[in-house]
Amino acid sequence: MINSSTLPSVARLAIRSGNYFKKTTSGFCQGYVQANLMILPSKYANDLQKFFKANEGAFPLLFQSKPGQCDAPLISKSDSDIRTDVPAYCVWKNGERTEVVGDLLKYADVFEDFTTSYLGCSFSFDQQLLQAGIPLRNIEQQCNVSMYITNISCYPIGPFSCNLVVSLRPIPKQLVGTAFKITSPLSKFHGAPVHIGDPGLIGIKDIAEPDYGDALTFKGEDVPVFWACGVTGVEVIKALKPQLAFSHFPGSMYICDTPLDDDDDAGLNDSTGDSCVIDISDEPYFASVASNSTVMKISQLEKLIMTDPGMRGIEGIVVKGDLLKSAMLLSHASSVAIVIGFPCMINAPCLFENDGLSGAVALAVMLQSLGKMVCFLADENTLDVIMESFIKSLLDKGILTNTIPVVSYPFEMDGLKASQFLTEKDGLTPRFDHLVAIERSGVANDGNYYTAKGRDISKHIANIDLIFEVALLMPNIKTTGVGDGGNELGMGKVLEKVHKHIPMGEKIACVTATDCLITAGVSNWGGYALSAALALLYLCPIHDRYVRRSSGFSRSSCDIVKNLPTVEKERKVLEILLEMGLYDGILDKKSLSVDGLAFEGVHKKIIQDIGDVCL
């Protein structure tokens, strides 16, 4: 009987006897590599290798045979025959599975024109997880791993394209970081997880109904953790529709003679031990990852923007760690709406001050460079007209490469209309994944909107708070508020602290909360810091791989770095705003300043310091 201590050569002989038909090899031959199989006509071999390289998480190639070759000398030094040494094989004709067989001997006459790809399997590291004290339900329950087809597209090459399949392991929440660190270096066997938490975020509707394998039991503090899976190869075959192809039966692997600790180029990455799993959402649970060094740099940014030159008492209303969480949520988002506009300039030609706008532009530029859909959300018939002119000037001055759409928000909105505003025509699909409000006055407890000095500006501002309140009830939309005085949208997250630490706090405090709250000495700085934090995350190989789900290729660092805020760019933005009549809300006069602070003083230094942290 094959068990964890059986040698691979002995296991293969036992499997060859036919006594293990359709059996899972999970838990067999502890300490040895297991492999997924794809057996395709040899004419596809070159494109297939390129496809594997572009999607290494799902397809870590261990060995590719020559046409007709039945052994695999690099990974199986003793007697082996790929036609007989797997518990069960799937036979595919024109993309349809026609049968499951115990061997491929009856196809010997056509095998000469086929190439076998041996791909590292995550079963290879299950024993290491068990040794680290991580329970694995698939082994405990003597069943296959649960496997699911996701909504994640693999990177297409030539005739090859499909969606990623992932395998599930329920992991106790407190051990997820350990599981991540153990599997990260093992890039030959799928490496680190590609998703932690909420299955719905990757298109899995019900984890009790896997596409392949058996459903697993969750206990206690277990959370779902997903690895890229070699069964993605089945989806490749389905999409390719070759006249004839073969694969392993899900869960029934080829067992190699190669020990797991034989690390000749085992894919070890000296940065993987630096990984840090960050919980960023509780209901439903979702976590992201980055290197510890990246997390520390983002913490430095958070401390930088807490500088309080206006002596407003903002240190008492800071939510530490929310800059990191917001940046992580934004890095996973596809579509972001940035809400701007504080109409505090009652006696000026233009109602709106300049704070928040340059920070919003810096954030939008970075989001665009990362491939996100971005728009500005502005009050209908007031700010939206100003923003269109502003964006044109930014394009003319070369600050923007691509335009940023401006979406008008009606002055009158109720709960039903707010829900409709946030979704597509089907009423279910979110229009935006993330809402960010930068220096936007939020509704106070009495239903009015106030400046920091207690001036009522309600008649000049639309109730955009409403869509943030509705979004908090929608699991697929996250929100961030950026402010510097306690009266901005999002400050409801620290309402009691605003009452305690901010002058006139009980009157002006915004009651609307956001998922993340970034408090800065000047709201623009919050936008700069978010932009920089996003750049740091995308420059982090651990986070970049996780966001890409290990499909595709890393971005050029030059593309990211050139879009960081700089003194020169931010000076130009303020000059454009000044020309348009938007100026300092505290000095209440035309000057190259924000919140009573000259640009060439504190603002310039903050921008330089943010750049120094990143570079």
N, C-alpha and C positions, 0 to 999 in steps of 0.2 A: 504493500500500500504506500502510495506517495505521500510524504508529509514534509514538514519544514526542514528536516535534516537529510532528506534524500539528495543524492548527487544528481546533477542535471542529466548526465549520460544514462544513468539508471532510470530516471524519470522518463526520458524520451523513449527508451525501450518499452517501458510499461505502457506509455501512451500509444506506441506503435502497435501494441497487441489489440487495441480497440476497446479495452475495458474502461476507458475514461471518456467515452463519447459525450460531447457537450458539457463536460465538467469544467468548472472554473479552476484555473491554476493559481488563484489568489492564495497565498500562504504556503505554496510549494517551494522547496529548494531555497531555504533561507540563505541570503547572502549572494545570490546569483541573479544575473540580469535576465529579464523576460522581455519578449519582443512582440509587437503587433506586426501583422503582415499585410502587404498589398502586392498582388501578383497580377501584372498587367502586360499587354503586348509590348515587346521591347521597343517598338517605334516611339513610345511615349517617354522613354527613359531620360532623355536629356531635359525636356521640359519638366518632368516630374521632379528631378533633383533640384531644379530652380524653384519649383513650387515648395518643396520641403524647406529650402533655405529661407524662403520668405515667410514661412509659417512654422518656425522651429519649435514653438511650444507644443503644437499638435503632432508634429512630424520630426522628432529627433532621429535622424538617420544613423543607424549603427553600421549597416552594410547593405550594399546593393549588388546583386549577383549579375553575372554575365547571362546572356540568353541561354536558357536550357540548363543552367547550373543548379544542381539540387542540394549541394552542401554549402556551408557558410564558414569557411576555414578561419576567418578573422574572429569569429565569435563562438564557434563550436569546433574545438580542436579534435574531438573524438568523433566516432561514427555518427553521422546525422543525415537526414533526408527530409527536405522540406515538404515532400509529398505525403509523408506518413507521420511526422513527429509532432503534430498539433492535435488536441483532442477532437476538434471538429472544424470543418471548413465551410464557408459559404460559396456557392457557385452563382455567378452573376451573368445574365445574358441580356444585352441591350438595356442595362441599368436596372433590371429586375432580378431579385433573388429567386432562383428556380429550385434550389435544393440545398440541404445541409448534409454533408457527407463526412465519413470518418477518415477518408484519405483521398488523394487525387491521382491514384495510379491509373484509373481508367482514362485519364486525360494525358497520358504519357506521350501520345503521338503528336499533340499540339504544344506540349510544354517547351519544346525547343525554341519556340518563338516568343517565350514569355520571360520577363525579368522579375525577380522577387526583391522587394524592399523590406528590410527588417528595421523596425522602428522601435525605439526605447519605450517601455511601458511603465506606468506608474506603480504597477504591482511590485516592481523592483525595489521601491523604497518603503513599502508597507511595513516590512519587518523593522526597519529603522524607526518608523513612527511608533510602533508597538514598544520597542526597547526604550524609547524616551517617555513611556508611560501614557501614550495617547491611545485611547481605545478606538478600535476600528470596527464599526458595526457590520461591515460586509464579511469580515473574517469571523466575528463572534456569531453571526447568524448563518454562516456557511452558505453565503449566496454571492451573486455577482455584485459588482459595484453598480449603483444607479447611474445611468448615463442619459444625457439630455441634449437635444438639438437646440441651440441658442439662436438669438437674432444677430449674432456677431458674424460678420462676413470675413472669411479668410481672404488674404491678399491674393488676387487672381494672377496667374501666370499661364500664358498660352491657352490651351484648351481646359485648364483646371480652375475651377471655382466652386465654392460651396460655403455653407455656414459651419461654424465651429461646433463640435460636440464636446461637452465637458463631462467629467466624472465627479460624482459627489461623495464626500466623506463628512459625516457629522463629527465635528470636533468640539470638545468643551471650550467655551469662550475664552477661558483663562489660558488655554494651551494653543490658541491659534498662532500666536507669535512664535512659539516653539516649532510648530509644524511648518511655518513659513521658512524659518531659518534652516531647518533640517533639509527641506526639499529644494531650497533656492540654488545650492551649488550643483544639483543633479540635473543639469540641463540635458543630459543624454536620456533622461527618463521623465520628460515633461517639465522638470524644474519646479519653480514656485507656483502657488495658486494663481489663477487669473481672475478670480472673483471671490469675495468673502461677504456672505450675508444675503440680503434680499434677492431671491431667485427671479422675481419679476423684472428686475433691472436688466437682466440678460435674456428676457423673453421666455422664461420658464413659468408656465401658468400654475402648475401643480406638481410639487416634488413627490407627491404620492403616486404619480403616474409617469414613470420614466419612459423615454423612447426606447431604451435598451436596458436589459438587466432587470433587477428586482428593486422594489421600494425598500428603503432602509428605515429602521426605527431611530427616533431621536429620544434622548434622555436628558433630564435635568437642564444643565446650562449649555447643551449642544447648540451650535450654530452651523448652518450649511457652508461648507468650503468647497470650491470647485477648481479642479485642475483641467487643463487642456487634455483631450483624450484622443487616443489613436483611432477610435471608432469614427473619427472625422473622415478617415479613409473610405468608409462605407458611403458617406455622403458624396465624396469625390466620385466614386464609381457610379452612383445613382445619377449624378449630374452629367458625367462624361458619356455614359451609355455605350461602352465598348461592346463589341459583339460577344466577347467572352472575357471574364475576369474572375479572380478568386480573392478571398480574404479569410482571415481567421474568424471563427464564430465568436461573438462578443464575450469576453471573459476567458476564452480558451487560447492561451498564448503559447508561443514557441519559447522554450527554456534554453538559455545559452549556457556555455561553459564559463563565460566571463564572470569573474567575481566582481561584486559591487565595488570593492576597494581597489580594483585594478584601474587606477585613475590616469592611465596614459591619455592625457588630454580629455579628462572626464568632464570638462565643461566647468571646472571650478572657477568661480569668479571672486576675487578677493574683496569685492565690495558687498557681497551678499550677506556677510556676517554683520554688516552695518545696518541691516534692515530693521524697520520699526513699523508695527501695525497700529494704526490710529483708528479708534472707534469714532465715526463721524455722524452716525444716526442710530437711534435706539428702536424706533417704531416706524417701519420695520428696520431691523438691524442691518447696518452696512458699515464696512470698514475699508479703508484705503491704506496704502503703504508708501513709504519713502525711506531713504537712508537717514540714520540718526543725524548725520552731519547736515543734511538738508533741513531737517526739522529744527535743528539748532539755529541755522541761519534765518529761518522764518521767524523764530522766536526773537532773534536780534532785531529784525524789522519791526516786530510788534512793540518792542521796547523803544525803538527810535521814534516811532510816531506817537508815543505817549507823552513826548515832550510837551509841556503845557505853558507856552509863553504868555498866553492870555490869562493865566491864573484862574481858570474856570473850575478847578477841582475835578478834572476828568479822571484822575487816577482812581477815584472811588467808584467810577462806573465802567471800568474796563472789565471785559470778560476774557480772561487770559486763555489763549489757545484757539480763540475763534477766528483769528486771521488764518491759521493753518487749516482749520476745518472748512472755512469758506473757500479758500483756494483749492482745496482738494475736491469739494463739491463742484466748483466751477470747472475744474480740470476734467471731470467726468461728464459735464453737461454738453449738450449739442447746440442748444439755443438759449440765449441769454437776453433779457430785457433790462436795460439800465434806466432807472427812473431818476430824473433830475428836476431842478427848479425850485428855488426858494424866493417867493415874491415879497421881499422885505424892504425894497427900495420905493416906498410909497410916494416920495416927493421927487423922484428922479425920472428922467425920460423913459427909462426901462425899469419895470418892476423887479427884475431878477438880479441878484448879486452874482459875483463871479466865482465864489467858492463852490466847489463840487464839480464844476464843469470841466476844468482841466484834468482833474482826477478821473472823471468819467471817461474822457477821451483817452487818457493813458490806458485805462482798463480795457476799453473797447478795442484799441489798436492791438494790445497783446492777445486778447481773445480771438480777434480776426487772424492774427499770425499763427494761431494754434488750430485754425480750421473751424472755429465756432461761428454759428449764425448769431449776429449781434444787432440789436436795434436800440434806439433811445425811445423811451416812453415819456411823452410830454403833454401838458395840458392843452386841450383843443382850443384853437383860435387865439392863443396867447403865446405860450412858449414854443409850440411846434413851428410857428412861422419864424421865430428867432433862430431856432435850431437849424432849420434848413439853410438859412443864410450863413450861419456859423460853420456848418459842415462844408459849404461851398468854399468859404475862405480857407478852411483847413486843407482842402484839396488843392486850391490854387497855390498855397504856400508850401506844398509838399509834405505837410505833417501827416496827412492821410494819403495812403495809396489807393484805398478803395472807399467808396462812399459808405456811410452808415445810415440805414433807413430810420426815419422818424415816424413812430406810431402815435396817433392822436388818442388821447384819453378824454372821453366826454365829461363834462362838468357834473352831469346828473347820472348817477349809477346806483342800482340797488343790488341786492345779493344775487338774484337770478341772473341779471345782466353781467355781473362780475364773473360768475361761473362760466357764462357763455363767452365772455371776453378772453378767458384763460384757456379755452379749449378750441380745437378745430371743429369743423361742421358736424362731426360725428358726436360731439358732446362729451367725448371720453379722452381723446388724445390731447395731451397738454400742448398748448401753443408755444410755451416756453418751459425749459427745464429749470430755470433759475431766474429769480427776480432780484435785482440789486438796486437799492435806493441809496444814492449818495447826496448828502446835504439836502434832504427833502423834509420839510416841516411835516410833522405827524400830528394826528388828532389828539387833543388833550381830553381829560376826564369829562369836561363840560361840553364836549362836542365841537369846540372851536380849535383854531390853529393859531399858534403864537410865535412871535420872535423871541429871542433870548431875553429881551427887555420887557416882555409881556404885551407887546402890541398885537392886537387881534387882526389877522390877515385872512380870515376865513372866506371873505367874498372874492378873494383873488386866487384861490387854490382849489383844485378838484380833489375829490375824496379817493385818491389812489390807495389810501390805507385799506380800502375795502378789498381790493384784489389780493393784498398781502394776507388779510385775515382769512379769505377764502382759500388761498394757497396753502395755509397752514393745515387745512383739513384735507388737502390733496397729497397723497404720499409721493407722487412723482414730480412735484414742484418744490424746490427748496428756495429759501429766501435769505438775503443778507441786508442788513442796514449799516450804513456808515454815517457817523455823526460826530459832533464835537461840543455839544452843549446840553444834551438831555431832552431837547424838544424835537429831535429828528425822528423820522420813521424808523422803527426798530428798537427804540429805547424802552419800549414796554417790557423788554426782557429784563431790565434792571430798574423797574419803576420805583421801588422803594428806595433804592440807592440814589436815584435822581432826586427824590424828595429830600433825602438826607444831605447830599453833597453839593447840589447845584443851587445857586441863588434863584429864588422864585420857583424852585423845582416843583412844588405842589400845584402850582398854577399851570406852568408851561409844559410839564412832562408829557411826552407822547405815551399813550397807553397801548399802542400797537407793537407787538413783539415780532421778531424775526428769528429764524433758525440760528443764524449767526449774527453777532453784533461786533462791529469794529469801531472802537472809540479812538479818536486821534486828536492831537492838539489843533489841527485844522483838517477839515473833511477831505480836502484835496489829497492830503498825505495818505489817507486811507486808500484812495484809488491808486496812488503810486505804489503803496506797499502791496496791495492785492496784485497789481501788475507784476511786480518783482517776484512775489511769492509764486505766481503761476510760472514765471520763467525758471525759477529755481527747481520747481517740481518737474518741469519738462527737461531740464538739464540733468536730472537725477535718473540714472539708468534703471534703478529699481522701480521707481514710480512710472517712468515712461513705459517700461515693459508691461506693467500692470494695467495701465490705461489702454494700451494697444491690445490687451489680452494676448500678448505675445504673437500677434500677427502683424505683418508689415515690417517697416524699418524705422529706426530712430530718425528724428528730424535733425537737420543741421543746426549746430549750436549758434552759428552766425545768424541764421534767420530769427532766432529768438532774441539774442543779445541786442541786435540792432533796433529792436522795438521796445527796449527798456526806456523809461522816462529819462531824459537828460535835461540839464540846465538850459541848453540852447532851445530845445523843443518846447519846454514848458514856458520859457520867456515869450516865445513867439505866440503861444496859445493865449497868454494873458494880454499880449499886445492886440491881438485880434478882438478879444472881448472888450478891451478898452475902446477900441475904434467903434465897436457896435453899441457902446453906451452901457455895458455891463461892468460895474466896478465894485470896489470894496464896500461890503455891507456894514462895516463898523465905522470907517472913516467917512462914509457917505459922500465921497468925492472922487474925481478922476485921479487915479494914481496907479502906478505899477505895484500894487500891493494886494494882499488878501487878508481879511480879518484883522486889519489894522497893522499888518506886518509887511515891511518892504520886501519885495521879491529878492533883491540883492543881499538881504540879510539872512534871516532864519530859513526862508523857503529854499534858497539856493543851497544852503548847507545840508538841509534834510535830503534834498534830491541827490546831492553828491554822496552823502552817507549811505543812502539806499543803494546807489550804484556800487559803492565800495563793498557792501555785503555780498552783492551778487557776483562781482567780478574778481 
